[in-house]
Amino acid sequence: MVKKIVIVGSGPAGVSAAWPLVEAGHDVLMLEAGSEPLVLRDHPCLKLFQHRQQKNRSGREILGNDLSCLDLAFGVSPKIRSTGNVKQVESYKRRNNVSSSNFSLIGVHGRGGLSNFWGCVVDQFDDYDLVDWEINLSDLGPSYKSVAERIGFSGVFDSDFLLPDSTIDLQTNLPLSANMKILLDRHLKESKEEIRIGCTHKAVLSQKMGKRSGCSLGGSCFFGCKNGAAYNSSDELECLKAFSNFRLVEDHCVEMLVPKGTGWEIHCRNSKAECKLVESSILILAAGAVTSTKLILKLQSRFFQRLPILTNPTFQCAFFLRGRIGYQVPEDHYSMPQLKIVGKKKESDEGFVGILSDAVHVPLPDLAAYMPFSVPGGLAILGALQSALQLGLIYFPGCFSKNELHLEKTKNGKTILKIEGNFAEDFELLAHRQIKKITKHMRKLGSYLLPGSLSLLSPGADAHYAGSLPMGKEVSTKGEVYGHHNLFVVDGSILNTLPAKHLTFTIMANANRIAEHIARQTG
């Protein structure tokens, strides 16, 4: 199989790279290692309370027809555990031959990649975030706008949380829950010297856009958005396939890249262990930071060379709003992050970004597992508290992660990528100082930290992987791998730094920027 341009990966980076090339008329083949969609759209779009009331299905739309999602047990996000086919999640490390130590590697083979699991929070990096990059905001700006217009955002513009490009259109913000409205209203009346709280910008539609419907407020977001309101790059694949010059080939896991003249041989293997060969003039890697880095290291025979891979050190916690204890859980709600918390002093490595969501969507045993009580005792307490709970994730900049990866060759000639996770020595001390500011401010708003709920997630559990092949060092600012003509990387691996902000929007914009350059330069 010979194609002019091949893109490896169907996640947000791969799809964002495909659009400029396809629209420019170039022949594009996209390779996806998985073979099935992860978000099933053939079931009725039930509200969460309807799922819980079903007796004949026993939650099979949430847990899979064989209930295999229960095998992952606790300590894993409900959103990851509740995919349509958990086996695709479990096979990621095995098929890519990756091992990790003190590092939670979250990956998936399937249409849409990690966009099946993300919380849809979008942040735009600003000049300060890009200060150590080889490009600046003026380089990324047009692509930020292009991506935003293509996928659709909802939210509000306010003085504290303006996107740097105020010309980006936002659909009406999804209605805040009672808990979140109380918190935001009280915050706006308080002094905001240390902490700022505002609405998140979301890649979630509140109104119909193309074939995607607006959010129905069904509350089942963490179990797969059935109506397409929450952005998933797999939805865009159907639009791309309408072009005669685009083709998606699934069940092709890329194992090796081999130069051939001015182009590339792409050696793949399918789920039946059969070898497949694809050739291209131009090759674009959008397989995710870990997979793309492994392929480049293998191509360059760089064994036992340690490279950093950035992640956002993350704390999880829960707060309870005292005046909301015992209220009835609402039937209509949006269950992903609604509010964002940031430190007032942005121009500092000590910055953080927190997100808050209601807890009504989370199974009580997941919450009880982190409480300082027996499971039965925790369940009883949480039954009364759930309507008052807010779940928080607090992200810190990637400079506080000290993860490393390297490639090894085994005795039988196979290659294995090993990842070791760690944090900077002073991180926890600094982080607890910042978290103390958050909990103090939340108390002023009447929301109290739930005892035992604050914990530091293991390195990598945030699933924000970046910086292993940074621009200016491993690849050019146009994404081309140094020393390898017509080989480009467009995923998170080429980001220079990792602020505390969510990175997916920036990855998509950078992939779009690079692909536009390739489209212009390719005859």
C-alpha positions in Angstrom: 0.0 0.0 0.0 1.6 3.3 -1.1 0.2 6.7 -0.2 1.5 10.2 -0.5 0.9 11.3 3.1 0.4 8.9 6.0 -0.7 10.1 9.5 -0.2 7.6 12.4 -3.0 8.1 15.0 -6.6 9.2 14.9 -6.6 11.2 18.1 -7.0 15.0 18.3 -3.5 15.6 16.9 -3.9 13.3 14.0 -7.3 14.6 13.0 -6.1 18.3 13.4 -3.2 17.5 11.1 -5.4 15.8 8.6 -7.9 18.6 7.9 -5.5 21.2 6.3 -3.9 18.4 4.1 -7.2 16.9 3.0 -8.8 20.3 2.3 -5.7 21.2 0.2 -6.4 18.2 -1.9 -3.5 16.0 -0.8 -3.9 12.2 -0.7 -4.0 11.2 3.0 -4.0 7.8 4.7 -4.6 7.6 8.4 -3.4 4.5 10.3 -5.2 3.6 13.6 -3.9 0.7 15.8 -7.4 0.0 17.1 -10.3 -1.5 15.2 -13.4 -0.6 17.2 -15.0 2.7 18.3 -14.6 3.2 22.1 -17.8 5.3 22.6 -20.8 3.3 21.5 -23.5 5.4 19.9 -26.0 2.6 19.2 -27.6 2.7 22.7 -30.3 5.2 23.7 -29.0 8.4 25.1 -30.2 7.8 28.6 -29.8 10.2 31.5 -27.7 9.0 34.4 -30.7 8.5 36.7 -32.3 6.4 34.0 -29.2 4.2 33.8 -29.4 3.7 37.5 -33.1 2.8 37.5 -32.8 0.2 34.8 -33.4 -3.3 36.1 -33.2 -5.3 32.8 -29.9 -3.9 31.7 -28.1 -3.8 35.0 -25.9 -0.9 33.9 -24.5 -2.7 30.9 -24.5 0.5 28.8 -22.1 1.9 31.4 -20.0 -1.2 32.3 -20.1 -3.1 29.0 -22.2 -6.1 27.9 -19.8 -8.5 29.7 -19.4 -6.2 32.7 -15.6 -6.4 32.0 -15.2 -2.7 33.1 -15.5 -4.0 36.7 -12.1 -5.8 36.3 -10.2 -2.6 36.6 -11.5 -2.1 40.2 -10.6 1.0 42.1 -8.0 3.6 41.6 -8.9 4.2 37.9 -11.0 7.0 36.6 -14.6 5.9 36.1 -14.4 7.5 32.7 -11.6 5.1 31.7 -13.2 2.1 33.4 -16.5 2.7 31.7 -15.5 2.5 28.0 -17.3 0.3 25.6 -14.4 -2.1 25.5 -11.9 -2.1 28.3 -9.7 -4.7 26.6 -8.6 -2.0 24.2 -7.3 0.0 27.1 -5.5 -3.0 28.7 -3.8 -4.0 25.4 -2.1 -0.6 24.9 1.1 -1.3 26.8 1.3 -4.9 25.6 1.0 -4.1 21.9 3.4 -1.1 22.2 5.8 -3.1 24.3 6.0 -0.4 27.0 6.7 -1.0 30.7 6.5 1.5 33.5 7.7 1.9 37.1 6.0 4.3 39.5 4.3 5.7 36.4 0.6 5.4 35.4 0.5 5.1 31.6 -2.9 5.6 30.2 -3.3 4.8 26.6 -5.7 3.3 24.2 -6.0 1.9 20.7 -9.2 3.0 19.1 -10.7 5.8 17.1 -10.3 9.1 18.8 -7.5 8.0 21.1 -7.5 9.8 24.5 -10.3 12.1 23.4 -12.6 9.3 24.5 -11.5 10.0 28.1 -10.7 13.7 28.4 -12.7 16.1 30.5 -13.2 18.5 27.6 -11.6 21.5 29.4 -9.8 23.8 26.9 -7.1 26.2 27.8 -5.1 28.5 25.5 -1.4 29.0 26.2 -0.4 32.6 26.5 2.9 34.4 25.9 4.1 33.6 29.4 3.3 29.9 28.9 5.3 29.9 25.7 8.3 31.9 26.9 10.7 28.9 26.6 9.3 27.7 23.3 10.7 28.0 19.8 7.5 29.5 18.6 5.2 32.2 20.1 1.5 33.0 20.4 1.4 34.8 17.0 2.5 31.5 15.4 -0.2 29.5 17.1 -2.9 32.1 17.1 -4.5 31.4 13.7 -4.5 27.7 14.4 -6.1 28.1 17.8 -8.9 30.0 16.1 -9.2 27.5 13.3 -9.5 24.5 15.7 -11.9 26.3 18.0 -14.2 27.1 15.1 -14.0 23.6 13.8 -14.9 21.7 17.0 -17.0 24.3 18.9 -16.5 25.6 22.4 -19.0 26.7 25.1 -18.3 29.0 28.0 -18.3 32.6 29.1 -15.8 35.5 28.7 -14.9 37.1 31.9 -12.1 39.3 33.1 -10.2 36.5 34.9 -10.5 33.8 32.3 -10.3 35.4 28.9 -8.9 33.3 26.2 -6.0 35.3 24.7 -7.9 35.4 21.4 -11.2 37.2 22.3 -12.4 36.7 18.7 -13.0 32.9 19.3 -16.7 32.3 19.3 -18.2 30.7 22.4 -21.6 29.0 22.5 -23.7 29.7 25.5 -22.2 28.3 28.7 -23.9 25.1 30.0 -26.0 25.9 33.1 -24.0 25.6 36.4 -25.3 23.1 39.0 -26.7 24.5 42.2 -23.4 23.7 44.0 -21.2 25.4 41.4 -23.5 28.5 41.2 -23.3 28.9 45.0 -19.5 28.7 44.9 -19.1 31.1 42.1 -21.6 33.7 43.4 -19.9 33.6 46.9 -16.4 33.8 45.3 -17.3 36.9 43.3 -18.2 38.7 46.6 -15.0 37.7 48.3 -11.5 39.2 48.0 -9.7 37.4 45.2 -6.1 38.3 46.0 -4.8 34.7 46.2 -7.3 32.6 44.3 -9.5 33.1 41.2 -12.5 31.0 40.3 -14.5 31.1 37.1 -16.3 28.9 34.5 -14.3 26.5 32.4 -14.1 26.8 28.7 -15.3 23.5 27.3 -15.1 21.6 24.0 -18.8 20.7 24.6 -21.7 22.0 22.5 -24.6 23.7 24.2 -26.3 24.1 20.7 -26.4 21.8 17.7 -23.4 22.1 15.3 -23.4 20.1 12.2 -24.3 16.5 13.0 -23.4 16.9 16.7 -26.2 17.8 19.1 -26.1 20.2 22.0 -25.6 18.8 25.5 -28.8 17.2 26.9 -27.6 17.6 30.5 -28.2 13.9 31.0 -25.3 13.5 33.4 -23.8 10.4 31.7 -20.8 12.4 30.4 -18.2 10.2 32.2 -19.7 7.1 30.6 -19.4 8.3 27.0 -21.3 11.2 25.4 -23.8 9.4 23.3 -25.1 12.5 21.3 -21.7 13.9 20.3 -21.9 17.2 22.3 -18.5 16.5 24.0 -15.8 16.7 21.4 -14.3 13.4 20.3 -12.0 13.3 17.4 -13.6 10.0 16.2 -16.6 12.0 15.3 -14.6 14.0 12.8 -13.3 10.9 11.1 -16.8 10.5 9.5 -16.5 14.0 8.1 -13.0 13.3 6.8 -14.1 10.1 5.2 -16.6 12.1 3.0 -13.5 13.3 1.1 -12.3 11.0 -1.7 -8.7 11.8 -0.9 -8.9 10.6 2.7 -8.8 7.0 3.9 -8.8 5.5 7.4 -7.2 2.1 7.9 -7.7 0.4 11.3 -6.0 -2.4 13.1 -2.5 -1.3 12.0 -0.2 -0.9 15.0 3.0 0.7 13.8 6.1 -1.1 15.0 9.0 0.3 12.9 9.9 3.1 10.5 12.4 2.5 7.7 13.7 5.2 5.3 13.2 4.4 1.6 14.6 6.9 -0.8 13.0 10.2 0.1 10.0 8.5 1.7 9.2 5.9 4.3 8.3 2.3 4.9 5.9 1.8 7.8 6.0 -1.6 9.3 2.8 -2.5 11.1 1.2 -5.5 12.8 -2.5 -6.2 13.2 -4.4 -7.8 16.1 -3.8 -11.3 14.5 -0.1 -10.7 14.6 0.0 -10.4 10.8 2.7 -8.0 9.3 1.5 -5.1 7.2 3.6 -2.8 5.1 2.6 0.8 4.2 4.8 3.2 2.1 4.5 7.0 2.0 6.3 10.0 0.7 5.6 12.0 3.9 5.0 10.5 7.3 3.3 12.3 10.2 3.4 10.8 13.7 0.4 11.7 15.9 0.4 8.5 17.9 0.8 10.2 21.3 3.9 11.2 23.1 4.9 7.7 24.3 4.4 5.8 21.1 5.9 8.5 18.8 9.0 8.8 21.0 9.5 5.0 21.0 9.3 5.0 17.2 11.8 7.8 16.8 14.3 6.3 19.3 14.0 2.9 17.6 14.6 4.6 14.2 17.7 6.3 15.5 18.9 3.2 17.4 19.2 5.3 20.6 19.2 2.6 23.2 19.6 3.3 26.9 19.6 7.1 26.4 17.4 8.6 29.0 15.0 11.3 27.9 12.5 13.3 30.0 8.8 13.0 29.6 6.7 15.7 31.2 3.5 15.2 33.1 1.4 17.5 35.3 1.8 16.4 39.0 -1.8 16.2 40.2 -3.7 16.1 43.5 -7.2 14.9 43.8 -9.5 16.0 46.5 -13.2 16.5 47.5 -15.0 19.4 49.2 -18.5 19.4 50.7 -20.8 22.4 50.7 -22.3 22.4 54.1 -25.6 23.9 53.2 -26.2 21.4 50.5 -26.0 18.2 52.5 -29.0 15.9 52.1 -30.4 17.6 49.0 -31.9 15.5 46.2 -29.5 14.7 43.4 -30.7 16.6 40.2 -31.9 14.7 37.2 -30.5 17.2 34.7 -26.9 18.2 35.0 -23.5 18.4 33.3 -21.1 16.1 35.1 -17.7 17.1 33.8 -15.6 20.0 35.2 -17.6 23.3 35.5 -15.4 25.6 37.5 -11.7 26.4 37.2 -9.4 27.5 40.1 -6.1 29.3 39.5 -3.6 31.2 41.5 -3.6 35.0 41.2 0.1 35.1 40.6 0.3 33.5 37.1 3.9 34.5 36.2 5.4 31.9 38.5 6.5 28.2 38.4 4.4 27.8 41.5 1.2 28.3 39.5 -1.6 25.8 39.5 -4.8 25.1 37.7 -7.7 23.3 39.5 -11.0 22.1 38.2 -14.2 21.3 40.1 -17.1 19.0 39.1 -20.0 17.7 41.0 -19.8 14.1 42.5 -23.3 12.9 41.5 -21.9 10.9 38.5 -19.2 9.0 40.5 -20.1 5.5 41.9 -20.1 5.8 45.7 -17.6 2.9 46.1 -15.0 4.9 44.2 -15.4 7.8 46.7 -15.5 5.5 49.7 -12.2 3.9 48.8 -10.4 7.2 49.6 -12.2 7.9 52.9 -10.8 7.2 56.4 -13.6 4.8 57.2 -14.6 1.3 56.5 -16.2 0.9 53.0 -19.7 0.3 54.5 -19.2 3.3 56.8 -18.0 5.5 54.0 -20.9 4.5 51.7 -23.4 5.4 54.4 -21.8 8.8 55.0 -21.4 9.5 51.3 -25.0 8.7 50.6 -25.9 11.8 52.6 -23.0 13.9 51.4 -23.1 13.2 47.6 -25.4 16.0 46.7 -23.1 18.5 48.5 -19.8 17.1 47.1 -17.4 18.7 44.6 -14.5 16.8 43.2 -11.3 18.6 42.5 -8.2 17.9 40.5 -5.3 20.3 41.0 -2.6 20.4 38.3 0.9 21.7 38.7 3.4 22.6 35.9 5.4 19.9 34.3 8.7 21.3 35.5 7.9 19.5 38.8 7.7 16.1 37.1 11.0 14.1 36.9 10.0 11.2 34.7 12.4 9.5 32.3 12.1 7.1 29.5 14.6 5.0 27.6 14.6 2.3 25.0 16.1 -1.2 25.6 16.8 -4.1 23.3 16.0 -7.5 24.8 18.0 -10.7 24.2 15.5 -11.9 21.6 16.0 -8.7 19.6 12.8 -7.0 20.6 12.7 -3.4 21.8 10.9 -2.3 25.0 10.3 1.3 26.2 10.7 1.7 29.9 9.3 4.7 31.8 10.2 5.7 35.4 8.1 8.2 37.2 9.1 10.7 39.9 8.5 14.2 41.2 10.9 17.1 41.9 12.4 16.9 45.4 10.7 20.2 46.6 7.4 19.6 44.8 5.2 18.3 47.6 6.3 21.0 50.0 5.4 23.7 47.4 2.2 22.0 46.4 0.9 21.7 49.9 1.6 25.4 50.4 -0.6 26.2 47.4 -3.3 23.7 48.3 -3.5 25.3 51.7 -4.5 28.6 49.9 -7.2 26.7 48.0 -8.7 25.1 51.0 -8.6 28.3 53.0 -10.5 30.1 50.2 -13.0 27.3 49.8 -13.8 27.5 53.5 -14.6 31.1 53.0 -17.2 30.0 50.5 -18.7 27.4 52.8 -17.1 24.4 51.2 -14.8 22.2 53.3 -12.2 19.6 52.4 -13.5 16.1 53.0 -11.2 14.4 55.4 -8.9 11.8 53.8 -9.8 12.9 50.2 -6.6 14.8 49.4 -4.0 12.6 47.7 -1.2 12.9 45.2 -1.8 10.9 42.1 1.0 8.7 40.8 3.2 10.2 38.0 1.4 10.0 34.7 -2.1 9.5 36.1 -3.1 12.9 34.7 -2.5 11.5 31.1 -0.9 14.8 30.1 2.3 13.4 28.4 4.6 15.9 26.6 8.1 17.2 26.0 10.0 14.0 25.1 10.9 15.3 21.6 10.9 19.1 22.0 10.9 21.5 19.2 14.3 23.0 18.6 16.1 20.0 20.1 14.7 16.9 18.5 12.4 18.3 15.8 12.3 21.7 14.0 9.6 24.3 14.7 7.8 22.8 11.7 7.8 19.4 13.4 10.3 17.7 11.1 12.6 15.3 12.9 16.2 16.4 12.6 18.2 14.3 10.2 15.1 12.6 8.7 13.5 14.3 5.7 9.7 14.1 5.4 9.3 12.7 8.9 7.1 14.9 11.1 5.8 14.7 14.7 2.8 16.7 15.7 1.6 15.3 19.1 2.4 16.3 22.7 5.9 14.9 22.5 7.1 18.1 20.7 5.8 20.6 23.2 8.7 22.5 24.9 7.2 22.9 28.3 4.0 21.8 30.1 2.2 24.6 32.0 -0.4 23.6 34.6 -3.1 24.3 31.9 -4.8 21.6 30.0 -2.8 20.8 26.9 -5.1 19.2 24.3 -6.2 22.4 22.6 -2.6 23.5 22.2 -1.6 20.1 20.8 -4.4 20.4 18.3 -3.5 23.9 17.3 0.2 23.0 16.9 -0.7 20.0 14.8 -2.9 22.2 12.6 0.0 24.8 12.2 2.5 22.1 11.2 0.1 20.5 8.7 -0.7 23.8 7.1 3.0 24.3 6.5 3.3 20.8 5.0 0.3 21.5 2.8 1.9 24.7 1.5 5.3 23.1 0.9 4.0 19.9 -0.8 3.3 20.1 -4.5 
